[in-house]
Amino acid sequence: MHTGDPEGRTEVIDAQALPRILDATTAHGYRVTDLRTLLTPAAHPMSTTASPN
């Protein structure tokens, strides 16, 4: 999400909408995580390498 306005206005629509977006997302059974956590190898179950045989 982007916050801020290149025209210098103080209204940040994305930031105002975020709580409702997160509530709706979790209400539908999704889990919200930040990108840093998602890309950390220990937190990503598919990041382990398996031996070919």
PDB file of N, H, CA, C and O in Angstrom:
ATOM      1  N   MET A   1       0.846  -1.171   0.000  1.00  0.00           N
ATOM      2  CA  MET A   1       0.000   0.000   0.000  1.00  0.00           C
ATOM      3  C   MET A   1       0.888   1.230   0.000  1.00  0.00           C
ATOM      4  O   MET A   1       2.005   1.217   0.517  1.00  0.00           O
ATOM      5  N   HIS A   2       0.383   2.250  -0.570  1.00  0.00           N
ATOM      6  H   HIS A   2      -0.524   2.260  -0.990  1.00  0.00           H
ATOM      7  CA  HIS A   2       1.115   3.510  -0.620  1.00  0.00           C
ATOM      8  C   HIS A   2       0.452   4.497   0.325  1.00  0.00           C
ATOM      9  O   HIS A   2      -0.771   4.629   0.341  1.00  0.00           O
ATOM     10  N   THR A   3       1.252   5.176   1.095  1.00  0.00           N
ATOM     11  H   THR A   3       2.246   5.069   1.082  1.00  0.00           H
ATOM     12  CA  THR A   3       0.722   6.230   1.945  1.00  0.00           C
ATOM     13  C   THR A   3       1.416   7.519   1.577  1.00  0.00           C
ATOM     14  O   THR A   3       2.594   7.523   1.219  1.00  0.00           O
ATOM     15  N   GLY A   4       0.710   8.574   1.662  1.00  0.00           N
ATOM     16  H   GLY A   4      -0.247   8.571   1.952  1.00  0.00           H
ATOM     17  CA  GLY A   4       1.258   9.870   1.301  1.00  0.00           C
ATOM     18  C   GLY A   4       0.623  10.371   0.025  1.00  0.00           C
ATOM     19  O   GLY A   4      -0.043   9.627  -0.695  1.00  0.00           O
ATOM     20  N   ASP A   5       0.840  11.631  -0.239  1.00  0.00           N
ATOM     21  H   ASP A   5       1.382  12.235   0.346  1.00  0.00           H
ATOM     22  CA  ASP A   5       0.262  12.256  -1.403  1.00  0.00           C
ATOM     23  C   ASP A   5       1.307  13.140  -2.059  1.00  0.00           C
ATOM     24  O   ASP A   5       1.835  14.048  -1.417  1.00  0.00           O
ATOM     25  N   PRO A   6       1.614  12.894  -3.323  1.00  0.00           N
ATOM     26  CA  PRO A   6       2.643  13.686  -3.990  1.00  0.00           C
ATOM     27  C   PRO A   6       2.279  15.160  -4.121  1.00  0.00           C
ATOM     28  O   PRO A   6       3.154  15.990  -4.367  1.00  0.00           O
ATOM     29  N   GLU A   7       1.008  15.497  -3.962  1.00  0.00           N
ATOM     30  H   GLU A   7       0.297  14.822  -3.763  1.00  0.00           H
ATOM     31  CA  GLU A   7       0.588  16.883  -4.086  1.00  0.00           C
ATOM     32  C   GLU A   7       0.614  17.617  -2.753  1.00  0.00           C
ATOM     33  O   GLU A   7       0.222  18.782  -2.681  1.00  0.00           O
ATOM     34  N   GLY A   8       1.072  16.949  -1.699  1.00  0.00           N
ATOM     35  H   GLY A   8       1.390  16.003  -1.758  1.00  0.00           H
ATOM     36  CA  GLY A   8       1.222  17.600  -0.408  1.00  0.00           C
ATOM     37  C   GLY A   8      -0.024  17.644   0.461  1.00  0.00           C
ATOM     38  O   GLY A   8      -0.001  18.256   1.528  1.00  0.00           O
ATOM     39  N   ARG A   9      -1.112  17.012   0.034  1.00  0.00           N
ATOM     40  H   ARG A   9      -1.131  16.514  -0.833  1.00  0.00           H
ATOM     41  CA  ARG A   9      -2.312  16.991   0.873  1.00  0.00           C
ATOM     42  C   ARG A   9      -2.069  16.058   2.058  1.00  0.00           C
ATOM     43  O   ARG A   9      -1.235  15.155   1.984  1.00  0.00           O
ATOM     44  N   THR A  10      -2.787  16.277   3.127  1.00  0.00           N
ATOM     45  H   THR A  10      -3.464  17.011   3.187  1.00  0.00           H
ATOM     46  CA  THR A  10      -2.600  15.444   4.319  1.00  0.00           C
ATOM     47  C   THR A  10      -3.538  14.249   4.356  1.00  0.00           C
ATOM     48  O   THR A  10      -3.355  13.355   5.182  1.00  0.00           O
ATOM     49  N   GLU A  11      -4.530  14.210   3.491  1.00  0.00           N
ATOM     50  H   GLU A  11      -4.679  14.937   2.820  1.00  0.00           H
ATOM     51  CA  GLU A  11      -5.473  13.096   3.462  1.00  0.00           C
ATOM     52  C   GLU A  11      -4.804  11.874   2.838  1.00  0.00           C
ATOM     53  O   GLU A  11      -4.299  11.945   1.717  1.00  0.00           O
ATOM     54  N   VAL A  12      -4.799  10.778   3.546  1.00  0.00           N
ATOM     55  H   VAL A  12      -5.209  10.720   4.456  1.00  0.00           H
ATOM     56  CA  VAL A  12      -4.165   9.546   3.071  1.00  0.00           C
ATOM     57  C   VAL A  12      -5.236   8.465   3.032  1.00  0.00           C
ATOM     58  O   VAL A  12      -5.495   7.798   4.033  1.00  0.00           O
ATOM     59  N   ILE A  13      -5.850   8.300   1.878  1.00  0.00           N
ATOM     60  H   ILE A  13      -5.640   8.843   1.064  1.00  0.00           H
ATOM     61  CA  ILE A  13      -6.979   7.380   1.743  1.00  0.00           C
ATOM     62  C   ILE A  13      -6.567   5.939   2.010  1.00  0.00           C
ATOM     63  O   ILE A  13      -7.309   5.200   2.657  1.00  0.00           O
ATOM     64  N   ASP A  14      -5.392   5.523   1.521  1.00  0.00           N
ATOM     65  H   ASP A  14      -4.789   6.123   0.996  1.00  0.00           H
ATOM     66  CA  ASP A  14      -4.943   4.142   1.743  1.00  0.00           C
ATOM     67  C   ASP A  14      -4.852   3.830   3.228  1.00  0.00           C
ATOM     68  O   ASP A  14      -5.336   2.791   3.678  1.00  0.00           O
ATOM     69  N   ALA A  15      -4.236   4.722   3.987  1.00  0.00           N
ATOM     70  H   ALA A  15      -3.843   5.565   3.621  1.00  0.00           H
ATOM     71  CA  ALA A  15      -4.055   4.486   5.420  1.00  0.00           C
ATOM     72  C   ALA A  15      -5.403   4.471   6.136  1.00  0.00           C
ATOM     73  O   ALA A  15      -5.583   3.714   7.089  1.00  0.00           O
ATOM     74  N   GLN A  16      -6.338   5.284   5.698  1.00  0.00           N
ATOM     75  H   GLN A  16      -6.192   5.900   4.924  1.00  0.00           H
ATOM     76  CA  GLN A  16      -7.661   5.302   6.324  1.00  0.00           C
ATOM     77  C   GLN A  16      -8.422   4.023   6.036  1.00  0.00           C
ATOM     78  O   GLN A  16      -9.205   3.571   6.872  1.00  0.00           O
ATOM     79  N   ALA A  17      -8.209   3.434   4.879  1.00  0.00           N
ATOM     80  H   ALA A  17      -7.573   3.801   4.200  1.00  0.00           H
ATOM     81  CA  ALA A  17      -8.932   2.223   4.480  1.00  0.00           C
ATOM     82  C   ALA A  17      -8.312   0.951   5.054  1.00  0.00           C
ATOM     83  O   ALA A  17      -8.987  -0.076   5.130  1.00  0.00           O
ATOM     84  N   LEU A  18      -7.064   0.997   5.453  1.00  0.00           N
ATOM     85  H   LEU A  18      -6.516   1.831   5.391  1.00  0.00           H
ATOM     86  CA  LEU A  18      -6.348  -0.209   5.869  1.00  0.00           C
ATOM     87  C   LEU A  18      -7.044  -1.006   6.972  1.00  0.00           C
ATOM     88  O   LEU A  18      -7.145  -2.225   6.833  1.00  0.00           O
ATOM     89  N   PRO A  19      -7.524  -0.406   8.048  1.00  0.00           N
ATOM     90  CA  PRO A  19      -8.189  -1.222   9.082  1.00  0.00           C
ATOM     91  C   PRO A  19      -9.383  -2.015   8.540  1.00  0.00           C
ATOM     92  O   PRO A  19      -9.572  -3.171   8.919  1.00  0.00           O
ATOM     93  N   ARG A  20     -10.177  -1.421   7.675  1.00  0.00           N
ATOM     94  H   ARG A  20     -10.024  -0.482   7.368  1.00  0.00           H
ATOM     95  CA  ARG A  20     -11.335  -2.138   7.106  1.00  0.00           C
ATOM     96  C   ARG A  20     -10.883  -3.251   6.173  1.00  0.00           C
ATOM     97  O   ARG A  20     -11.487  -4.323   6.140  1.00  0.00           O
ATOM     98  N   ILE A  21      -9.827  -3.001   5.419  1.00  0.00           N
ATOM     99  H   ILE A  21      -9.336  -2.130   5.446  1.00  0.00           H
ATOM    100  CA  ILE A  21      -9.294  -4.027   4.517  1.00  0.00           C
ATOM    101  C   ILE A  21      -8.777  -5.210   5.317  1.00  0.00           C
ATOM    102  O   ILE A  21      -9.045  -6.358   4.963  1.00  0.00           O
ATOM    103  N   LEU A  22      -8.045  -4.950   6.383  1.00  0.00           N
ATOM    104  H   LEU A  22      -7.827  -4.017   6.670  1.00  0.00           H
ATOM    105  CA  LEU A  22      -7.509  -6.033   7.212  1.00  0.00           C
ATOM    106  C   LEU A  22      -8.622  -6.811   7.898  1.00  0.00           C
ATOM    107  O   LEU A  22      -8.568  -8.039   7.972  1.00  0.00           O
ATOM    108  N   ASP A  23      -9.632  -6.102   8.401  1.00  0.00           N
ATOM    109  H   ASP A  23      -9.676  -5.105   8.341  1.00  0.00           H
ATOM    110  CA  ASP A  23     -10.764  -6.788   9.040  1.00  0.00           C
ATOM    111  C   ASP A  23     -11.492  -7.690   8.047  1.00  0.00           C
ATOM    112  O   ASP A  23     -11.825  -8.829   8.373  1.00  0.00           O
ATOM    113  N   ALA A  24     -11.739  -7.193   6.849  1.00  0.00           N
ATOM    114  H   ALA A  24     -11.469  -6.268   6.584  1.00  0.00           H
ATOM    115  CA  ALA A  24     -12.447  -7.986   5.842  1.00  0.00           C
ATOM    116  C   ALA A  24     -11.606  -9.180   5.402  1.00  0.00           C
ATOM    117  O   ALA A  24     -12.137 -10.269   5.185  1.00  0.00           O
ATOM    118  N   THR A  25     -10.317  -8.983   5.272  1.00  0.00           N
ATOM    119  H   THR A  25      -9.886  -8.098   5.448  1.00  0.00           H
ATOM    120  CA  THR A  25      -9.425 -10.062   4.857  1.00  0.00           C
ATOM    121  C   THR A  25      -9.400 -11.177   5.893  1.00  0.00           C
ATOM    122  O   THR A  25      -9.546 -12.349   5.545  1.00  0.00           O
ATOM    123  N   THR A  26      -9.219 -10.825   7.153  1.00  0.00           N
ATOM    124  H   THR A  26      -9.101  -9.873   7.435  1.00  0.00           H
ATOM    125  CA  THR A  26      -9.177 -11.852   8.187  1.00  0.00           C
ATOM    126  C   THR A  26     -10.548 -12.493   8.400  1.00  0.00           C
ATOM    127  O   THR A  26     -10.622 -13.665   8.768  1.00  0.00           O
ATOM    128  N   ALA A  27     -11.624 -11.757   8.178  1.00  0.00           N
ATOM    129  H   ALA A  27     -11.564 -10.804   7.879  1.00  0.00           H
ATOM    130  CA  ALA A  27     -12.973 -12.313   8.303  1.00  0.00           C
ATOM    131  C   ALA A  27     -13.236 -13.402   7.256  1.00  0.00           C
ATOM    132  O   ALA A  27     -14.065 -14.288   7.463  1.00  0.00           O
ATOM    133  N   HIS A  28     -12.530 -13.323   6.150  1.00  0.00           N
ATOM    134  H   HIS A  28     -11.856 -12.603   5.982  1.00  0.00           H
ATOM    135  CA  HIS A  28     -12.670 -14.334   5.101  1.00  0.00           C
ATOM    136  C   HIS A  28     -11.668 -15.480   5.268  1.00  0.00           C
ATOM    137  O   HIS A  28     -11.528 -16.320   4.378  1.00  0.00           O
ATOM    138  N   GLY A  29     -10.978 -15.512   6.401  1.00  0.00           N
ATOM    139  H   GLY A  29     -11.093 -14.831   7.124  1.00  0.00           H
ATOM    140  CA  GLY A  29     -10.105 -16.634   6.705  1.00  0.00           C
ATOM    141  C   GLY A  29      -8.662 -16.478   6.274  1.00  0.00           C
ATOM    142  O   GLY A  29      -7.878 -17.418   6.408  1.00  0.00           O
ATOM    143  N   TYR A  30      -8.294 -15.324   5.763  1.00  0.00           N
ATOM    144  H   TYR A  30      -8.931 -14.560   5.655  1.00  0.00           H
ATOM    145  CA  TYR A  30      -6.903 -15.105   5.367  1.00  0.00           C
ATOM    146  C   TYR A  30      -6.100 -14.590   6.545  1.00  0.00           C
ATOM    147  O   TYR A  30      -6.644 -14.009   7.484  1.00  0.00           O
ATOM    148  N   ARG A  31      -4.817 -14.809   6.480  1.00  0.00           N
ATOM    149  H   ARG A  31      -4.375 -15.281   5.717  1.00  0.00           H
ATOM    150  CA  ARG A  31      -3.911 -14.299   7.498  1.00  0.00           C
ATOM    151  C   ARG A  31      -3.048 -13.220   6.862  1.00  0.00           C
ATOM    152  O   ARG A  31      -2.544 -13.402   5.754  1.00  0.00           O
ATOM    153  N   VAL A  32      -2.877 -12.121   7.540  1.00  0.00           N
ATOM    154  H   VAL A  32      -3.286 -11.973   8.441  1.00  0.00           H
ATOM    155  CA  VAL A  32      -2.100 -11.002   7.023  1.00  0.00           C
ATOM    156  C   VAL A  32      -0.706 -11.069   7.623  1.00  0.00           C
ATOM    157  O   VAL A  32      -0.552 -11.253   8.830  1.00  0.00           O
ATOM    158  N   THR A  33       0.303 -10.921   6.786  1.00  0.00           N
ATOM    159  H   THR A  33       0.178 -10.771   5.805  1.00  0.00           H
ATOM    160  CA  THR A  33       1.685 -10.886   7.263  1.00  0.00           C
ATOM    161  C   THR A  33       2.439  -9.844   6.458  1.00  0.00           C
ATOM    162  O   THR A  33       2.028  -9.476   5.357  1.00  0.00           O
ATOM    163  N   ASP A  34       3.535  -9.376   7.010  1.00  0.00           N
ATOM    164  H   ASP A  34       3.869  -9.675   7.904  1.00  0.00           H
ATOM    165  CA  ASP A  34       4.314  -8.385   6.281  1.00  0.00           C
ATOM    166  C   ASP A  34       5.304  -9.085   5.350  1.00  0.00           C
ATOM    167  O   ASP A  34       5.622 -10.259   5.539  1.00  0.00           O
ATOM    168  N   LEU A  35       5.772  -8.375   4.377  1.00  0.00           N
ATOM    169  H   LEU A  35       5.514  -7.421   4.224  1.00  0.00           H
ATOM    170  CA  LEU A  35       6.642  -8.949   3.348  1.00  0.00           C
ATOM    171  C   LEU A  35       7.946  -9.462   3.935  1.00  0.00           C
ATOM    172  O   LEU A  35       8.444 -10.497   3.493  1.00  0.00           O
ATOM    173  N   ARG A  36       8.506  -8.781   4.905  1.00  0.00           N
ATOM    174  H   ARG A  36       8.101  -7.940   5.264  1.00  0.00           H
ATOM    175  CA  ARG A  36       9.765  -9.219   5.512  1.00  0.00           C
ATOM    176  C   ARG A  36       9.607 -10.598   6.137  1.00  0.00           C
ATOM    177  O   ARG A  36      10.477 -11.454   5.981  1.00  0.00           O
ATOM    178  N   THR A  37       8.511 -10.818   6.838  1.00  0.00           N
ATOM    179  H   THR A  37       7.803 -10.123   6.965  1.00  0.00           H
ATOM    180  CA  THR A  37       8.254 -12.118   7.457  1.00  0.00           C
ATOM    181  C   THR A  37       8.042 -13.184   6.390  1.00  0.00           C
ATOM    182  O   THR A  37       8.534 -14.304   6.526  1.00  0.00           O
ATOM    183  N   LEU A  38       7.324 -12.847   5.346  1.00  0.00           N
ATOM    184  H   LEU A  38       6.925 -11.937   5.236  1.00  0.00           H
ATOM    185  CA  LEU A  38       7.059 -13.789   4.268  1.00  0.00           C
ATOM    186  C   LEU A  38       8.336 -14.242   3.579  1.00  0.00           C
ATOM    187  O   LEU A  38       8.445 -15.404   3.188  1.00  0.00           O
ATOM    188  N   LEU A  39       9.297 -13.350   3.424  1.00  0.00           N
ATOM    189  H   LEU A  39       9.209 -12.406   3.742  1.00  0.00           H
ATOM    190  CA  LEU A  39      10.529 -13.664   2.702  1.00  0.00           C
ATOM    191  C   LEU A  39      11.641 -14.213   3.578  1.00  0.00           C
ATOM    192  O   LEU A  39      12.704 -14.564   3.067  1.00  0.00           O
ATOM    193  N   THR A  40      11.424 -14.296   4.885  1.00  0.00           N
ATOM    194  H   THR A  40      10.560 -14.011   5.300  1.00  0.00           H
ATOM    195  CA  THR A  40      12.423 -14.862   5.781  1.00  0.00           C
ATOM    196  C   THR A  40      12.405 -16.380   5.620  1.00  0.00           C
ATOM    197  O   THR A  40      11.364 -17.005   5.823  1.00  0.00           O
ATOM    198  N   PRO A  41      13.542 -16.984   5.259  1.00  0.00           N
ATOM    199  CA  PRO A  41      13.551 -18.431   4.993  1.00  0.00           C
ATOM    200  C   PRO A  41      12.977 -19.287   6.115  1.00  0.00           C
ATOM    201  O   PRO A  41      12.286 -20.265   5.829  1.00  0.00           O
ATOM    202  N   ALA A  42      13.231 -18.966   7.363  1.00  0.00           N
ATOM    203  H   ALA A  42      13.792 -18.171   7.596  1.00  0.00           H
ATOM    204  CA  ALA A  42      12.734 -19.792   8.467  1.00  0.00           C
ATOM    205  C   ALA A  42      11.212 -19.748   8.558  1.00  0.00           C
ATOM    206  O   ALA A  42      10.600 -20.684   9.073  1.00  0.00           O
ATOM    207  N   ALA A  43      10.599 -18.689   8.071  1.00  0.00           N
ATOM    208  H   ALA A  43      11.096 -17.929   7.653  1.00  0.00           H
ATOM    209  CA  ALA A  43       9.156 -18.546   8.165  1.00  0.00           C
ATOM    210  C   ALA A  43       8.435 -19.116   6.948  1.00  0.00           C
ATOM    211  O   ALA A  43       7.209 -19.219   6.949  1.00  0.00           O
ATOM    212  N   HIS A  44       9.169 -19.479   5.932  1.00  0.00           N
ATOM    213  H   HIS A  44      10.165 -19.395   5.932  1.00  0.00           H
ATOM    214  CA  HIS A  44       8.551 -19.950   4.693  1.00  0.00           C
ATOM    215  C   HIS A  44       8.776 -21.451   4.554  1.00  0.00           C
ATOM    216  O   HIS A  44       9.910 -21.870   4.323  1.00  0.00           O
ATOM    217  N   PRO A  45       7.743 -22.273   4.684  1.00  0.00           N
ATOM    218  CA  PRO A  45       7.907 -23.727   4.680  1.00  0.00           C
ATOM    219  C   PRO A  45       8.466 -24.301   3.394  1.00  0.00           C
ATOM    220  O   PRO A  45       9.036 -25.391   3.429  1.00  0.00           O
ATOM    221  N   MET A  46       8.337 -23.639   2.281  1.00  0.00           N
ATOM    222  H   MET A  46       7.873 -22.753   2.253  1.00  0.00           H
ATOM    223  CA  MET A  46       8.838 -24.150   1.010  1.00  0.00           C
ATOM    224  C   MET A  46      10.299 -23.785   0.767  1.00  0.00           C
ATOM    225  O   MET A  46      10.846 -24.126  -0.282  1.00  0.00           O
ATOM    226  N   SER A  47      10.947 -23.098   1.712  1.00  0.00           N
ATOM    227  H   SER A  47      10.503 -22.821   2.564  1.00  0.00           H
ATOM    228  CA  SER A  47      12.304 -22.612   1.497  1.00  0.00           C
ATOM    229  C   SER A  47      13.353 -23.663   1.789  1.00  0.00           C
ATOM    230  O   SER A  47      14.519 -23.453   1.456  1.00  0.00           O
ATOM    231  N   THR A  48      12.996 -24.786   2.398  1.00  0.00           N
ATOM    232  H   THR A  48      12.049 -24.957   2.669  1.00  0.00           H
ATOM    233  CA  THR A  48      13.981 -25.811   2.688  1.00  0.00           C
ATOM    234  C   THR A  48      14.287 -26.602   1.429  1.00  0.00           C
ATOM    235  O   THR A  48      13.410 -26.836   0.597  1.00  0.00           O
ATOM    236  N   THR A  49      15.514 -27.001   1.304  1.00  0.00           N
ATOM    237  H   THR A  49      16.226 -26.811   1.980  1.00  0.00           H
ATOM    238  CA  THR A  49      15.896 -27.783   0.129  1.00  0.00           C
ATOM    239  C   THR A  49      15.826 -29.261   0.468  1.00  0.00           C
ATOM    240  O   THR A  49      16.289 -29.689   1.525  1.00  0.00           O
ATOM    241  N   ALA A  50      15.258 -30.018  -0.414  1.00  0.00           N
ATOM    242  H   ALA A  50      14.882 -29.671  -1.273  1.00  0.00           H
ATOM    243  CA  ALA A  50      15.152 -31.465  -0.219  1.00  0.00           C
ATOM    244  C   ALA A  50      16.180 -32.158  -1.100  1.00  0.00           C
ATOM    245  O   ALA A  50      16.504 -31.681  -2.188  1.00  0.00           O
ATOM    246  N   SER A  51      16.684 -33.272  -0.626  1.00  0.00           N
ATOM    247  H   SER A  51      16.421 -33.660   0.258  1.00  0.00           H
ATOM    248  CA  SER A  51      17.637 -34.018  -1.453  1.00  0.00           C
ATOM    249  C   SER A  51      16.899 -34.671  -2.617  1.00  0.00           C
ATOM    250  O   SER A  51      15.765 -35.120  -2.449  1.00  0.00           O
ATOM    251  N   PRO A  52      17.516 -34.732  -3.784  1.00  0.00           N
ATOM    252  CA  PRO A  52      16.831 -35.239  -4.972  1.00  0.00           C
ATOM    253  C   PRO A  52      16.414 -36.702  -4.877  1.00  0.00           C
ATOM    254  O   PRO A  52      15.426 -37.082  -5.504  1.00  0.00           O
ATOM    255  N   ASN A  53      17.118 -37.535  -4.125  1.00  0.00           N
ATOM    256  H   ASN A  53      17.921 -37.226  -3.615  1.00  0.00           H
ATOM    257  CA  ASN A  53      16.748 -38.955  -4.035  1.00  0.00           C
ATOM    258  C   ASN A  53      16.730 -39.397  -2.614  1.00  0.00           C
ATOM    259  O   ASN A  53      16.441 -40.560  -2.333  1.00  0.00           O
TER     260      ASN A  53
END
